């Protein structure tokens, strides 16, 4: 990818950017291309750490936006603060999510069902609903006024649906549906909407523990054709491509980054 700073003068908001993993890596990737950042999480200490890492290496502005995205009131306040600080929002990454533990759908507790759906699905809807109107006003950005990237999961795809994280799988399948629907709804406003579905990656959701991941795969009898565990930078690189001019005519799509895991289910 070109070294051109194609995000200079543009603002990127990333939810779930305080826990390390995908959010932090994407923040670094966007900053490397000149983007000013809004980083969101409920973990303020983690957000401070992300900002410290960014400002150490990049000359960009970073706004910390602590908010619970499942709470529409907090999201509305966050959106107001973003637009008070910056004059645009070019890139929105709906990354925040939780897995809710290892439970099949019919054994999950109602309270956890509500929490998973509120964060993973309603949260992305809350944030997008609060900011898409700003994006569509940005006619000075051509040919694309704004971009939305949803970080989904292989668990939300047909091949990757995982009974051991059942409600999580349902929430991510819903986010894939939102990806297609928003692409249809916002295309006329020159806003693209795409998804990235990671497989198993060394991230905080797995306690950054490769042995935990290997045990999880073994219990499900799943093998990865490219026999290695993914690193967060791989997802950040894909997000950077979708944010780039090279992806201006791509919308409604889901990029699966899993080393071939989904196509290998029940094949070995």
N, C-alpha and C positions, 0 to 999 in steps of 0.2 A: 504494500500500500504506500502511496506517495507520502512523503514527509511534509507535504503542504499542510498548514494549519487550517484545515477546512472548517473547524468549529470556532474559529476566532470571532469574537463579537456575538457569540451565541451562548445560550444558557441551557444547561442540562440538569434536570432534577432526577435523582436516583433515590427510590425508597429502599429501606433495608440496607443502608450504607454504613451502619455503625458496628456490624458484627464481623468485619473481615469478609472473606469469601468473595462472591461475585460482585457485591455492591462496591466494595473498596477497590477491587481491581478495575471495575468499569470506570469509577471516578478517576483513577490514575490514567486510564487509557484516554478518556475524553479530555482531561486536562492536558495531556501530551499534544493534543491537536488544538489547544487554545481555548477550550470551553471554560466559561465560568460555571461554577457548580452550586447546586442546592442539594445538600445531603440530608436525608430524612431517616429517622429511626426513633424508637422509644428509648434506646440506649445512648444517653447523652455522653457518657464517658467514651464509648466506642466512636461516636461522631467526632469528638474532640481528637481522638487518635487518628481518625481518617483525615481530618483537616490538617493536622500536624504533618502527616506523611505527604499530603498533596503540596502544602506550602513550602516544604523543604526542597522540593524538586521543580516546582512549576510556578510561574508568575501569573497566577489567576486569582479571581475572587472566589471565596468559598463561604456560602451562607449555611449555617447549621439550622435545621428545621425539625426540632423535636416535636413529634406528633404521633398519636395513635391513629393510623389510617383507617381503622375500623369505625372511628368516631367521626361522623360527617361534620360536626361542629369544629373539631380540631383541624380537620382537613381544610375547611373553609378559611379558618384563620391562617393556616399555613399558606394557602394560595394567595391571600391578601398580602401577607408579608413578602412573598416571593415577588409579586408584581409591584410592591412598593420599593423594593430594593433594585430590581432589574426591569429593563424595558422590553424583555422578550422571554419566551420559553420555547426554545426550538426542539428540545429533546426531552421526552418523558420516559423513564424506565421504571416500570412496575415490577420491582424485584423482591419486595418484602414478602415473607411467607413463613409458615411453620408447618411441621409435619404431623404433630399431634400424637406421636407415639405409634407403636406397632399394634394396630388393631384392625381386624376386618370390619367392614361397614356395619354389620348388624351387632357387633359387640362394642362399638364405640359409645361412650357416654354422651348424652345429649348436650351437656355443657361444653364438652370438647368439640363436638360437631359444630355447635354454634360459633365457637372461637375460630376454628379452622376456616369455616366459610366466611366469617366476618373479616378476617385478615386477608386470606388468599384471594378471595373472589370479590366480596363487597368492597374491600379496601382498595383494590385496583380500580373498581368502578367509581368509588368516591373521588379518588385523586384525578382520574381522567375526566370525570364529569365537572370537576371544579376548574379545570385548566384548558379544556379543549377550545373554549370560546376565545381565549387569548391566542391560541395557536392559529385559529382560522382568520384572525384579524391581521396576521403577519404577512400581508401580501408583498411586502418589500423583500421577503425571502423567496427567491425563485430558483428553480421551478417548484420547490417543495416548501410549504409554509411551516411545517413541523413534522416531527416523527415520534411515534410511540412504539416502544419495544416492551413486550411482556415476557418476563422470564417465567417460563412454565416448567415442564418436567416431562421426562419420558413416561412417568407414571400417569400423565394425562392423555397419552396416546393409546390407540387401540392395542398395539402390540405390547406396550409397556405397562398397561394397567396392572396395579399391584395390590392384591387382596390384603397384604400385610400393612399397607398404609391406605386403607380403603377410602376414607373420607378425603384425605389429601389428594388421592387420585381423582376423585369426583370434582374437587375444587379446581384442580389444574385442567381437567377436561372442560370445565366451565370457562376458564380463562382462555383456552384455545377457541372456544365458541365466541367469546367477546372479541378476540383478535379478528376473526373473520367478519363479525358484525360491524365492528368499528371501522374496519377497512372499507366496508360497503357504505357506511353512514358518512364517513369523513373524506372519502376520496374526492368528492366534488369540491372540497375545500383545500385540495392539494396537501392533505395530511396522509402520510403512510403509516400503516399499523402492521407490525410483524411480531412474531414470537420466536423465542429460542427455547428449546427443550433439552436441558442437560440430562445426562445419565448419572452415573455415580462419580462424584468429584470429592476431592479432599477439601472439605469446607467445614465450618462450625456445626452444620446440621448433622455431620457424622463425627463431631468432636475432633476434627482434623486427625482422625485415627485410621490409618490404612488397614489395620487388622480388623477393626470393626466393620469396615466396608467388605473386606474379604469374607468375613463370617456371614454377613448379610447375604452376599451373593451365593455363598455355598448353601445356605439354608433354602434358597429358592432354586438351586440347581441351575443358576445362570452363569454363562461364561461370556467374556468379552472378546470378540475376535482380535481386536487390537489389545493385546493382553497387558493393559496398564490402566491405572486409575487416573482420571482426568484432573487437570489443574485449573484453577479459577481463571488464569490468564487466557485460556483457550476460549472461554465464554466471553471474556472481555474483548478479545480479538474479533469474535463474530459480531458482538454488539457494535464495535467500532466500524466494521464493514457496513452494517445496516445504517449507521449514522452518517456514512460517507456519501458523496455524490454518486459513487458507483452503484448505490442501491436505490437511487431516486425513483426507479420505475418498478420497484418490488413492493408489493403490499398484499396483505392477507395470507402471508406464508409463515410456515413453521420450520425453523432450522433445527434439526435434531443433531446434537453433539454428544455422542455416547460410545464412540469406539466400535459401533456396530452391535451394541447390546440388544437393542430392540429387535433387530432382524434375527438375532441368534436364539431368542426365546423358543424353547422346545425344538431346536434344530440340532443340538449336540447330544 
